Amino acid sequence: MAISSNCPDGEPLISVKDICLSFGNFRVLTDVSVDFYPGELVGLVGDNGAGKTTLIRILSGMIPPDSGEVYFDGRRITRFYPKLAISLGVESIQQTIGLCDNLSVARNYFLGRELVRRVFGIRFLDKKKMREASTKVVRDFGLRDSIDVEDEISLLSGGEKQTFKIARAVSFRNRVIIMDEPTNHLSVRERGRVNELAVQLKQQGLLVIYITHDIFQIHRIADRIVILENGRKVADVLKDAMSAEALEEIIRHGGHEPKSGPTGS
Amino acid sequence: MRIFVRRLVRRHPETGTIALVFIISCLFVAITHGLWLSVGNLQSLLRLTAVLAIMSFGEATVIATGEIDISVGSTFGIGALSFLGLAPLTGSSIALFAALLSGILIGILNGFFVAVLGLSSLIVTLGTLFLFQGIAYAVTYGFSFAATNSVRQQVVYHAVGSGNIGNLNVAVLWVAGILILLQLLIFETPLGNRVLAVGGDPASSYSRGVNVTKIKFGVFVSSGLLAAFAGVLEAAYIGYADGSFGVSMELSAIAAAVLGGCYLRGGRISLVGTLLGAFMLCGIQSFLIILGVQPQWYILMLGLIVVFASLLDRTFASVVARK
C-alpha cells in the first residue's frame, strides 16, 4: 500500500491514473497514479531505475504510456508528442537532451518556436529579434559576457548548458515546469539559485515537478513528495507530514515503511 | 588568430573549399598554359558543374539531417529517361512534370523507409540505387531514348537544358536560382533551422517539438526532386539517354557535398561550398581531358578524392569540436 496523506484542494492540473509502461519485458511503471496541482512544488524522488525519468518523459510527451490515463486541465490526453506538451505550457528540463550542439545559442533558444518576420508572405527567421531576446535571457541568468548568442552552444560548459536550459524553460509563459535533476553540473551557489527559482515559480502559480536523488534538499523546498520505487508509487505525502529522515528510510527500505517505526534521529 | 580561424570555419564551413578551389584552379591554368581557362572549356565546365551541383544540393540537404542518399545516381537516370521517353509522346511540359514526379516518388519511397520506419538510410538508398538502376536498364532494354526534332523545337525543352542564354547554358541559371532558394530555406527560415537541428541531435529536436519524421521525409523528397531535375537538364542538353545514364554520379554528388564542407554526421552544411565542390570535381575532369588522359582515370581520381574528403570530414570535425 502506498503511504499517502491529504492532497491540496481544488482541481488537479495534471492527473495521472493507473499508468503502466514496459520496455520489452521490462516493466518500468506499474499502476502509477498521481495528481499534480497548480502552485505546487512536487518533489519526485526515488532510486536509480525507479521510473522517475520515464514518468516525466510521458508528461513531456516524449513517449506514450502502454495503458492508463493522463488528464491535463481536466482534458484527457490521447496522443503524446512533445509539441503538444509544449503548446499546453508544459516545459521540461531533461538531463541528457534538449540542446543541439551544432546550433547557436539563439537558435537553440528558439528551436521549435522561432521568431519570424514575413517577407512577401514567406516566414523568415527574425534573427535580430532572436538575438536580442536570447541575449537578454542569458545575461539575466548570469552567463558570462564572453558568450555571444551567435556562437554554437557546444562552446558552453556543462554548467552553463544546464543554466541555459533552465533559463529557456522558465522564460516562456508556461504552466508547468518539470526539472529532471536540475542541479547536476552546477556549483553550490548555482544550486541554491535553481532551488530559489523553483520556489519563485511555484509562488507565481506554476506547477513545478522537481526530480532529484537528494531527499534532504527537496524536503526543504517542496510542498509534497512523491516516492517511486521499482516503477510503483510508494509514497505521496505532504512535506509537513513526514520528516526528511523518515522519507529517506522509506526509500532505503525499498518503499516499505520501516516496521520498527521511525528510527531515532 | 587561431581563434579567429576556428570561428570562421565554424560559421563558414566552406572556407577551406574556397581556398582549395582557388589553388587548384591556378594550378590547372598554369599546367595547361591557360587552356583550362578558355571560353569553350569554361562553358562546358560551368554547365557540368551546374548539373552536378543541383544534384549535390539535394544530397547536402539529406546530409544536413545526418542521413545519406546514395540513390541519387539512379534517380538522375530515371528523371532523364522519364523526360526523354515521354517527351516525343506527350510534349516536353508533361514529360518534365512526369520526370520531376518520378524523382519525388523515389524520394517518398526512401523517406518512408528511413523517416517513417526508421531504417538505415545507407542500406535503404543503396537498395533503391540498384532497384532503379535495374528499372532503367529494363525500360531501355539496351537502346537509348532520344529527343525527336519536334521536341527539340519546344520552348520547355530549351528551358530545361538545351538552350543557352548568351554564352551560358540555362543550367547555370537554374543552379543560381536553386542555390538562392535553398540558401534562404536552410539558413533563413524556421524550417531550415529544424532541418539543421535534426542533423545535430534528433532526440533533442524532438523534445523541442520538432517533427523529426516529417523533416527527414522532406529532405529525401527534395533530394529525389533535385536529382531528377538534374537528370532532365543533362538529358535535354545531350538529347539522348540510355540505361547507364547517371551511373556512379551519386559518388560525385556525395564527394561534392563533403568537399564543400558538409559534415557527414549531420547538422552542418554549406551550399556555396557544395557548388564549389562540384566545380572542383568537374574542373579536375576537364583538366584530365585537356591533358589527354583517358577519361576512365577520372573514376580513379574520384575514388582518391572521396577518400581524401572523408579525411577532410574528420579534420573538420576535430577543428569544430575543439573549444
Interface residues (C-beta under 8 A of the other chain):
Chain A: S60 M62 Y81 P82 K83 I86 S87 S92 Q94 I97 G98 L99 C100 D101 N102 L103 R107 F110 L111 G112 R113 E114 V116 I122 R123 F124 L125 K127 E150 D151 E152 S154 L155
Chain B: R7 R10 R11 L184 E188 T189 P190 G192 N193 R194 L196 A197 G199 G200 D201 A203 S204 S205 Y206 S207 R208 G209 V210 N211 G266 G267 R268 A321 K323
